[in-house]
Amino acid sequence: MRLLLLGINHRTAPVELREALAINADRLPSVLDAFRASYGDGAGGECVLLSTCNRTEMYVARPSHSEPTIDSLRQFLADQTGTALDTITASSIHREQQPAVHHLFRVTAGLDAMAVGETQVIGQVRRAYEAAQNAGTVGPALNRVFQSALRDVKQAHQQSGVAGLQQSVSSMAVEFAGNLFESFSDKTVAGLGAGEITKATLQRMLGKSPGKTWVVNRSPAAGLQLAKTLGLGSEGGAEHPGGARPWGDLDEILVEADIILTGTASPEPVITASRFKKLLRRRRNRPVFFIDLAVPRDVEPAVGSLPNVYLYNIDDLNRALADVPRRREKIDRCEAMVREAAERCVGAAQHQDLGVLVRQLRNKLLDIGDQERARTQRKMQNLHEAGEYDKLESLIDEHTHRLINKVLHLPLSQLDLKKHKDEEAPISFYAAALRRLFDLEDVPGSGEASPPTPATEADDE
């Protein structure tokens, strides 16, 4: 089986394209059904489709020298999402074999995330795998790869300490804010966006017991859900004062808040210098602390040059964290463990595929042997009945030559130069493989480009 990856992510595609290619949980079964109809069932193709706010990736296994190819996967994704093929081609990445497996392992480990160590990706990968199992688009190849990724990445997290790195990003954000504000009890905190990194940082902020905490999100439902998860509310039973606010209240929030976390998926800054400058008078010179966690940035860099504004982005946090003892060491250790796990997974898959190939070859040769034995037995019976015992030895020779010719016919026919004009692998590759497999000497001057005439199929008569 050949393993393929096609996808887009936060590094290769703007938010508009990521949104266009996103396939939510409701649509996912029908997309997987379409894949199975085109490439699964009898064709043997397998597919797991991972779609989050930061990436849409297709992990595919297929028999060698069959569909789908990377080009046909691009076309499939274009058809399913209504996106122009050229757009997908320009912004997508593709990997094959070990690089595809290594990419999956890095994604699962959170090493390819905006915030290194992002742990919710493991759950997203598991749900994508389970959805593909339910849709019937997972077979032995992807079962092996995804089970290995989920198992080995968990072990790498535990042994390397990477699982705590996302908390370190949020901890550093709170530490930065603490350098400006001695106490949070009279401060208002606002979180723009409802993603995981915003959620993690707000959770850290709530540990400082701010006066109020607001969640502001374009999707009211997502904002309300995050506020509920964080225990925000105005009722007496709420854990923390605050709640969700509509996106239309953004200017009011920018006036009220003392600490503003931003983590939206906007392709353009949502807080520009010109916008915030108009609000400065209403803020009455109160200092404001921005933590921009978004990629691309939510807060225009020029905002940081305005009076009483302190602006830090995720790069500032990561630079600060780079100075934290052993952080880089943890990441490097996890990278090495993930790379080794991916190599083991591919090695095991290749070994298993080789076993299947050997069984196929053995069965094919047994079929040829059975056919030739039956033919020779009929001829021997005829010779016995005719009393022509002197011809038995020549019949045995004929049987041997026919068997050898039939066994060699297909591999030697592949050395026909005409069949290799449009193939990537040169004829010398196949010639070298035969020489190595059968322990043949390289005869000087034999010329690999002039193979022996392929054996032809002998008659059955």
C-alpha positions, 0 to 999 in steps of 0.5 A: 500500500502507498500512503499519501497526504494532501492538505492545507493548514494555517501556514499554507492557506489564509483563513478564507481558504481554510474556512472554504475547505473545512468539513464539519462533523455533519458533512464528514460522513457524506464526503467519506462516502463519496471517497469510498464510492470513487476509490474504496470498496473494490478499489482498495483505497482508504481515507481519514479526513482531519478537518479543524479550524487550522487544517484540512488534511486527507490521509490516504492509503491505496494499492501501488500504481492505482488511484487516487493520485495526489492530483485526483485527491486535489480534484476530489477536494475541489469537487467536495468543497466547491473550491477552484482546483488552482486555488487548492493546488497553490496552497496545499501540501502533499507528502508520500510514504514516510514523510506523510506518516511523519507529518501525521505524527507531528500533527498529532503531537501538537508539534505542527500547531500554532502553539507547540504542545497543543494537546487538543489535536490528539482528540481531533485526530482520534475523532477523525479516525473514528469517523472514518472507521464508522464510514468504512474508509479505514482498512489495515493500512490506516488502522495501523498508522493511526493506532500507532500515531495515537499510542506513540504520541501519547508516550512521547508527550509523557516522556518528553514533557511537551504536553505542558508546553501549551500551559507554559504559553498561557502561563507566560502571558499571565506572567507578562500581565502580572509585571504590569498589574500588581493585582487583577481583582479590580481589572477587566479581562477580555478574550477575543475568539473562542479557540483553545489557546484563548481558552487556556490563557483565560483559564490561567487569568481566572486563577488571578481572580480578575474583577470581570472576564468577558468572552467576545466572539463572532459566533454567539453560540461559541462565545456562550459555550466558552463562557459557560465552560469557564464558569463566567456569569452574572448570577450568584452561582457563577464561579467568576463574574463576567460572561459572553458579549456580542461582537458588536460590543467590541469598541465598548470592550476595548474601552472597558478592558485592562487586559485583552487576549486576542485569538481570532481566525481573522485574516486581517487585524481586528484592532487597528491603530486608527480604531484604537486611537479613537478610543483613547480619550474614553479610556482616560489614560488607563494602561491596557495590556494586549496579548495577541495569540493569533496567527496572523496577528489580530492587533496591528503592530502600530497599536503598541506605539500608542500611549499607555499600550503594552502589546505582546504577540505569540512570538514575544511569548515564544521568545521568552519561553525559549529562555525557559530552561529545558523548554527547547530540550523538551521540544527537541526530545519530542521531535526525535521520539516522534520521528523514531516512532514514525520510522518504526511505523513505516518499517512495520508497515513495509514488513507486513506489506512484504509478507503479503507480497510474498504470499501473493507471489507464492500463490501465483507460482503454485497456480503455475506449478499446478497448471504445468503439473496437470498438463505434464501428468496428462502427457505422461499418461498418454506416453504410458498408454502408448508405451513410449517410455523413451520419451518420458525424459524429454517430457520432464525436460519440457516440463522444467523449461515450460515452468521456468519460462512461465515463471520468468515471463511476467518479470522479463516482459517488464524489461521491454524498453517500449514499456518504460518510455513514460515511467519514472523508474528506468529499465536499469532499476529493474535490471539491478533489482533482478540482479540483486534478488537472484544473486546474478553477476554483473557481466562487464559490457553486457549493457543493461539497456539490452535485456534478454528477449522476454520469455513468451507464454508457452502453449497449453497443448 
